[in-house]
Amino acid sequence: MGESPVRSGKPRGNLPPLELYVPEPKYRPGDKVDYSELDIPEPGELARPDEACAASETWPLTTDMIRVLGDDDKAVGPWNPNLDPESLRRMLRNMALTRAFDDRMYRGQRQGKTSFYMKCTGEEAISVACALALAGDDMVFPSYRQQGILISRGYPLVDMINQIYSNRADRLKGRQLPIMYSARDYGFFTISGNLATQFPQAVGWAMASAIKGDTRIATSFIGEGSSAEGDFHAAMTFAAVYNAPVVLNVVNNQWAISSFSGFAGAERTTFAARAAGYGIAGLRVDGNDALAVYAAMEWAANRARGNLGPTLIEHFTYRAEGHSTSDDPSAYRSAHEREEWPLGDPIMRLRNHLIAIGEWSEDRHADMDRELAEEVKAATKEAEKNGILGHGLHHPFHTMFEDVFEELPWHLDEQAEQAIRERQMKWPEWKE
Amino acid sequence: MLEEEAVSLHDAPTRSLNMIEAINEALDVMMARDPDVVILGEDVGYFGGVFRATAGLQGKYGKNRVFDSPINECGIIGAAVGMAAYGLRPVPEIQFADYIYPGLDQLVSEAARLRYRSAGEFVAPITVRSPFGGGIFGGQTHSQSPEALFTHVAGLKTVIPSTPHDAKGLLIAAIEDNDPVIFFEPKRIYNGPFDGYYDNPSKSWKNHAGGKVPEGYYSIPLGKARVVREGAAMTVLAYGTMIHVVEAVLAEKGVDAEIIDLRTLVPLDIETVQKSVEKTGKCLIVHEATRTSGFGAELSALVQERCFYHLEAPIERVTGFDTPYPHSLEWAYFPGPVRIGEAVDRLMKD
């Protein structure tokens, strides 16, 4: 007998050496894109089970994809929410406003008015349609690409911009990174930079609502990348165990900064399919189809409200822009990916649907876009009166020490005095 | 301290309780007073917790308010944050402080900063209870004292009682507090005070003044230390189990030291500390946690900054060693009477 391989460290000669598999996206910069392998079903094909169905009955919906709007711009099938034209136009308007807002704020960042911005281009249907399918007082635990929810709920644009500029009117006193809004009165939880932390919190909120016999439900959004965080699994376990009235959303936009969805396990199964292992309902939906998103959220929200349990929804979409203003996607992915994304642009698809049913026109759309750009511009001008980042119009120094605790303890009181003394030395002319 | 406690007790009749019973009473009192108080954690429901701190509460308040949780500290604390955002006052139990780490991000990045990052829109009135410290042959996964991790985090309060009387009053105050509180329970003294002589028979809280616990509601304000014993020879700063070890050592040595039980590490009662060190001129700091970057380092720096011209000797620090807690050698790790005694002798010589 030879020396044991454990001791010698030499592999056994008669077995193939093991290999580590490191996922690699199909396309890199310059590559031609071929989406023919992507399995995109025809709209209207999938059944819509009863909201009270067993979670296991949703299995086919987790591996397939719920779609309502077809290439012919018609809405078809059992998942068609049959919204009236007025609601469709409202949805379209909120999506377009979200995009106009993003465009303006992106430019503002490039002009040095703030440090950072994150657009949600290509994902507008997800936040806006979900917001419209929920009740106004349902609680949302968002990630950083759901500005469409605040916009849909009528949160003032000026307040959003004040937050982005961290100016003296910023409700968050200039403490948070731009776009990390908090709006309690609008059912919008304060955004964390630590990913996926909001998932178990949403479940906890939903549990509290159930404990108190309330009728409100909670929902939360994370990206597919952060579904790899332990918090995702904590949330799924808690949601399942306590049958929490919660809708958990994974926005699968294909990219987590430069890491493609394969690094969150997308090559093995869909994100929606993870619901099955926890025994909760799951839906996979075309995230660029506002009607499909609306229908899925409405189904899940009704289920939660009926004490029938939680749902995991995967929104299959594409992050059309960079991760943030600090990112350059051309350095890691093919430009063709966006151009040829087979599920199109969510705003265009809804617009074309409204035109196809005779409830909209290209002229009306162009007028609306102009009007929305003006609205955003006016809000920007209004917010700029309160200052832009780094130009001195911020909250008083003392506010830096407030809200660490309900009351100011002695050590923070001493440090606040120090900060104000330093300010007087550095900027004697300063007044606040 | 004495007047303040007399005021809050309303002359309620007292009984002898051990620390577990006192904690159980505090939870009971608060659950009865405030329907928003809920308890969650591993084994806390039907069974009443592995240390029985929540015994009987599920039967009394129902499964909606006292319930078991999955073995998932991230989920326990994360759900508690969401419950607090809703308006409840969750009191999660982490079965051993050693297991708080999987929930650490939810505590330090979320609960601790919720009020700040939302400018007061959302708050996290959560009290995380967790047994900590060694001396029960718990090995390296049931013995740690991680309090310094939490004192380093802006926005968290850290509370540690040393008697059943304080445990009840402080826990009630912690649950009433609108900030997140880490409430560490020194499990070595759950059933009786411990003087560090591990091979002597255990003592009972029945014969200890701190075991006299008033009935009903009373609270001990956070941020107020307790002068355990007045003295002139030196100031000893300690908390939790170490209060009792220090008392035993000083009695043995016949040293007239002033012992201060900090009770709350953040916010710290700096006034009581400073007044005492200015009076005695010497300072001994004792804790069970590992030494490097332990809370003793912070205390030492504060005393040096504030009392330097009153100091007659270098500040002494007695702590656990910078190793994990060793199972078979836990009494060699534990900062017992010998280690503390040497430090006392050094201070008395100067």
HADDOCK unambig.tbl for C-alpha pairs under 7 A between the chains (distance, minus, plus):
assign (segid A and resid 172 and name CA) (segid B and resid 117 and name CA) 6.65 0.50 0.50
assign (segid A and resid 172 and name CA) (segid B and resid 118 and name CA) 5.68 0.50 0.50
assign (segid A and resid 172 and name CA) (segid B and resid 119 and name CA) 4.94 0.50 0.50
assign (segid A and resid 173 and name CA) (segid B and resid 119 and name CA) 6.57 0.50 0.50
assign (segid A and resid 175 and name CA) (segid B and resid 117 and name CA) 6.14 0.50 0.50
assign (segid A and resid 176 and name CA) (segid B and resid 117 and name CA) 6.09 0.50 0.50
assign (segid A and resid 182 and name CA) (segid B and resid 118 and name CA) 5.78 0.50 0.50
assign (segid A and resid 184 and name CA) (segid B and resid 121 and name CA) 6.08 0.50 0.50
assign (segid A and resid 190 and name CA) (segid B and resid 118 and name CA) 5.84 0.50 0.50
assign (segid A and resid 197 and name CA) (segid B and resid 106 and name CA) 6.83 0.50 0.50
assign (segid A and resid 200 and name CA) (segid B and resid 75 and name CA) 5.78 0.50 0.50
assign (segid A and resid 200 and name CA) (segid B and resid 78 and name CA) 5.06 0.50 0.50
assign (segid A and resid 200 and name CA) (segid B and resid 79 and name CA) 5.27 0.50 0.50
assign (segid A and resid 201 and name CA) (segid B and resid 78 and name CA) 4.92 0.50 0.50
assign (segid A and resid 201 and name CA) (segid B and resid 79 and name CA) 4.76 0.50 0.50
assign (segid A and resid 201 and name CA) (segid B and resid 81 and name CA) 5.71 0.50 0.50
assign (segid A and resid 201 and name CA) (segid B and resid 82 and name CA) 3.98 0.50 0.50
assign (segid A and resid 202 and name CA) (segid B and resid 82 and name CA) 5.73 0.50 0.50
assign (segid A and resid 203 and name CA) (segid B and resid 79 and name CA) 6.10 0.50 0.50
assign (segid A and resid 203 and name CA) (segid B and resid 82 and name CA) 6.95 0.50 0.50
assign (segid A and resid 204 and name CA) (segid B and resid 78 and name CA) 6.96 0.50 0.50
assign (segid A and resid 204 and name CA) (segid B and resid 79 and name CA) 3.63 0.50 0.50
assign (segid A and resid 204 and name CA) (segid B and resid 80 and name CA) 5.97 0.50 0.50
assign (segid A and resid 204 and name CA) (segid B and resid 81 and name CA) 6.95 0.50 0.50
assign (segid A and resid 204 and name CA) (segid B and resid 82 and name CA) 4.40 0.50 0.50
assign (segid A and resid 204 and name CA) (segid B and resid 83 and name CA) 4.95 0.50 0.50
assign (segid A and resid 205 and name CA) (segid B and resid 79 and name CA) 6.98 0.50 0.50
assign (segid A and resid 205 and name CA) (segid B and resid 82 and name CA) 4.28 0.50 0.50
assign (segid A and resid 205 and name CA) (segid B and resid 83 and name CA) 4.63 0.50 0.50
assign (segid A and resid 205 and name CA) (segid B and resid 85 and name CA) 6.79 0.50 0.50
assign (segid A and resid 205 and name CA) (segid B and resid 86 and name CA) 5.56 0.50 0.50
assign (segid A and resid 208 and name CA) (segid B and resid 83 and name CA) 5.18 0.50 0.50
assign (segid A and resid 208 and name CA) (segid B and resid 86 and name CA) 6.51 0.50 0.50
assign (segid A and resid 211 and name CA) (segid B and resid 64 and name CA) 5.70 0.50 0.50
assign (segid A and resid 231 and name CA) (segid B and resid 74 and name CA) 6.55 0.50 0.50
assign (segid A and resid 231 and name CA) (segid B and resid 75 and name CA) 6.97 0.50 0.50
assign (segid A and resid 234 and name CA) (segid B and resid 72 and name CA) 6.54 0.50 0.50
assign (segid A and resid 234 and name CA) (segid B and resid 74 and name CA) 6.55 0.50 0.50
assign (segid A and resid 234 and name CA) (segid B and resid 75 and name CA) 4.85 0.50 0.50
assign (segid A and resid 235 and name CA) (segid B and resid 75 and name CA) 6.34 0.50 0.50
assign (segid A and resid 238 and name CA) (segid B and resid 75 and name CA) 6.85 0.50 0.50
assign (segid A and resid 403 and name CA) (segid B and resid 115 and name CA) 5.61 0.50 0.50
assign (segid A and resid 403 and name CA) (segid B and resid 116 and name CA) 4.76 0.50 0.50
assign (segid A and resid 403 and name CA) (segid B and resid 119 and name CA) 6.30 0.50 0.50
assign (segid A and resid 403 and name CA) (segid B and resid 120 and name CA) 6.15 0.50 0.50
assign (segid A and resid 404 and name CA) (segid B and resid 115 and name CA) 6.63 0.50 0.50
assign (segid A and resid 404 and name CA) (segid B and resid 116 and name CA) 5.31 0.50 0.50
assign (segid A and resid 404 and name CA) (segid B and resid 154 and name CA) 6.63 0.50 0.50
assign (segid A and resid 404 and name CA) (segid B and resid 155 and name CA) 4.94 0.50 0.50
assign (segid A and resid 405 and name CA) (segid B and resid 155 and name CA) 5.76 0.50 0.50
assign (segid A and resid 405 and name CA) (segid B and resid 179 and name CA) 6.19 0.50 0.50
assign (segid A and resid 406 and name CA) (segid B and resid 178 and name CA) 6.71 0.50 0.50
assign (segid A and resid 406 and name CA) (segid B and resid 179 and name CA) 6.61 0.50 0.50
assign (segid A and resid 409 and name CA) (segid B and resid 267 and name CA) 6.49 0.50 0.50
